[in-house]
Amino acid sequence: MRSDSGSGLLERFCIRCGEKIAMGRQKNTRFHNPACKQAWYEARLLSRASENLAYAEQQFGHCRNRAHWYRLAILIDKTVWMYPPIDRPSMRFDGLFRSTPGFLVAPYEPPIVPLKGRYSVYLFDADARPVPSIDGCRLVRVEPLRQIALESGDRCADHFKNETKSQK
C-alpha cells in the first residue's frame, strides 16, 4: 500500500481488479465496487465444488491472524515449483491476471496450481515477509481450478527441496 500524498493515509486497491478504493470508504473495504465483490464470490463457488479445495479453505482459516498471503510449493522431477510466481502476473481463480506476493489468506483466494497433489504452504505477512508455519497449515491438498502450465510457477532454490522432502 502506498501513502497518499500528504495525508498520511494508505492508498488501498481492489483485491480483484487493482482499481484504487476511494479514501472515504470503510477501512475494511476490499473491493472498489459491488460488481467486483460479486464476481469474486461467484468465482469462489467453483472451488467449493472441490472437496480438496473446500478443505484447504478451512485449513487457511487458522492462519488469518498471522498471515496475509500464502504460496504453495511442489516437488516435481527434482525441481521445486512455487505458485503464484512473484515476478510477473499470473492467472487467478477468477480468470484475471494479477501480480501479488501470493494468494490471499482472507478473504480466501483459492490457489491456481498445475497439478492435483500435496503442496507445502509458505505464509507471508502483508508486506510479503515470511511468517512461521502454523500447525495444520503446513501441507495442503489442492487441484487445478484452471489450466496452467507447470512452468508458470517460480522455479525455486535448493533449500526449498530439502524442506519439501522433509514434509512428505
C-alpha atoms as one frame of an Amber mdcrd trajectory, in Angstrom:
protein
   0.000   0.000   0.000   1.283   3.405  -0.854   0.859   6.512   1.253  -1.456
   9.141  -0.170   0.499  12.330  -0.790   0.497  14.460   2.318  -2.465  12.929
   4.169  -0.530  10.042   5.741  -3.359   7.648   4.789  -2.618   4.483   2.900
  -3.994   4.034  -0.588  -5.981   0.835  -0.924  -6.690  -1.163  -4.043  -9.418
  -3.621  -5.025  -8.211  -7.182  -4.419  -9.890  -8.355  -7.616  -9.061  -5.771
 -10.283  -6.473  -3.471  -8.684  -8.527  -0.261  -9.011  -7.978   2.353  -6.316
 -10.542   2.295  -3.476 -11.930   5.748  -2.644 -10.446   7.245   0.533 -13.871
   7.769   2.151 -14.784   4.051   2.061 -14.785   1.924   5.214 -11.400   0.737
   6.429 -12.231  -2.943   5.845 -13.392  -2.422   2.234 -11.587  -4.821  -0.126
 -13.434  -4.194  -3.401 -13.805  -0.911  -5.259 -17.386  -1.651  -6.360 -20.172
  -4.227  -5.855 -19.555  -5.797  -9.286 -16.000  -6.795  -8.309 -17.196  -8.192
  -4.988 -19.922 -10.233  -6.670 -17.552 -11.546  -9.369 -15.005 -12.583  -6.696
 -17.522 -14.528  -4.634 -19.208 -16.126  -7.661 -15.834 -17.362  -8.920 -15.098
 -18.826  -5.481 -18.145 -21.078  -5.781 -16.144 -23.218  -8.227 -13.587 -24.005
  -5.552 -16.257 -25.111  -3.101 -17.340 -27.836  -5.545 -13.953 -29.492  -4.922
 -13.625 -31.407  -1.667  -9.865 -30.764  -1.562 -10.210 -27.026  -2.125 -13.090
 -26.686   0.335 -10.945 -28.382   2.991  -7.969 -26.152   2.078 -10.160 -23.103
   2.698 -10.897 -24.415   6.203  -7.193 -25.026   6.821  -6.304 -21.448   5.866
  -8.907 -20.169   8.316  -6.388 -20.997  11.073  -3.818 -18.673   9.501  -5.857
 -15.464   9.253  -4.454 -13.856  12.399  -0.808 -14.311  11.402  -0.636 -14.421
   7.614  -1.892 -12.248   4.783  -0.530 -14.163   1.775   0.354 -17.774   1.043
   2.304 -19.546  -1.665   2.337 -23.250  -2.488   5.342 -25.384  -3.441   5.531
 -28.840  -5.005   8.490 -31.066  -5.896   8.272 -32.437  -9.435  11.138 -34.309
 -11.125  13.766 -32.936  -8.697  12.572 -29.357  -9.204  10.527 -27.316  -6.751
   7.874 -25.050  -8.250   6.081 -22.304  -6.320   2.721 -20.724  -7.100   1.866
 -17.994  -7.746   5.003 -16.555  -9.346   6.019 -13.279  -7.762   7.914 -11.619
 -10.601   5.075 -11.492 -13.128   1.281 -11.536 -13.341  -0.372 -14.939 -13.143
  -3.864 -16.289 -13.692  -6.051 -16.351 -10.626  -9.140 -18.379  -9.744 -11.460
 -15.703 -11.162  -9.754 -15.742 -14.569  -7.989 -12.390 -14.146  -4.235 -11.941
 -14.222  -2.676 -10.287 -11.176   0.800  -9.826  -9.772   0.844 -10.212  -5.977
   3.169 -11.736  -3.363   0.861 -14.748  -3.079  -2.719 -15.901  -2.805  -4.794
 -14.087  -0.187  -5.484 -15.842   3.117  -8.517 -13.630   3.927 -10.746 -13.317
   2.121  -9.672 -16.764   0.980  -8.285 -16.842  -2.546  -8.275 -20.387  -3.944
  -4.900 -21.320  -5.414  -4.243 -21.916  -9.083  -1.855 -24.837  -9.499  -0.969
 -27.043 -12.483  -1.420 -30.461 -10.856  -3.513 -32.179  -8.211  -1.337 -33.033
  -5.245   0.064 -32.182  -1.833   1.733 -28.790  -1.689   3.914 -27.259   1.012
   2.494 -23.987   2.350   4.590 -20.847   2.822   2.986 -17.971   4.711   3.737
 -14.250   4.456   2.599 -11.082   6.206   1.009  -8.106   4.423   4.486  -6.817
   3.450   5.415 -10.213   1.926   7.808 -11.130   4.751   7.830 -14.844   5.689
   5.975 -15.832   8.859   6.465 -19.105  10.757   4.350 -22.015   9.627   1.213
 -22.814  11.581   0.189 -26.284  12.763  -2.492 -27.690  10.491  -1.410 -25.446
   7.643   1.970 -26.809   6.530   0.697 -29.074   3.776  -2.438 -28.726   1.707
  -4.023 -30.981  -0.896  -5.312 -28.978  -3.862  -6.206 -29.440  -7.502  -6.355
 -27.246 -10.601  -9.291 -24.865 -10.977  -7.956 -23.515 -14.252  -5.446 -24.986
 -16.655  -1.945 -23.545 -16.259   1.485 -24.792 -17.276   3.878 -26.198 -14.711
   6.398 -23.576 -15.841   4.009 -20.748 -14.989   5.268 -21.004 -11.389   8.631
 -19.935  -9.990  11.465 -22.470 -10.092  12.923 -22.377  -6.580  16.283 -22.521
  -4.866  17.721 -25.770  -3.468  16.818 -25.020   0.171  13.141 -25.488  -0.693
  13.866 -29.012  -1.992  15.157 -30.167   1.390  12.226 -28.589   3.235   9.660
 -30.072   0.829  11.205 -33.568   1.070  11.130 -33.479   4.871   7.405 -32.657
   4.851   6.422 -35.747   2.811
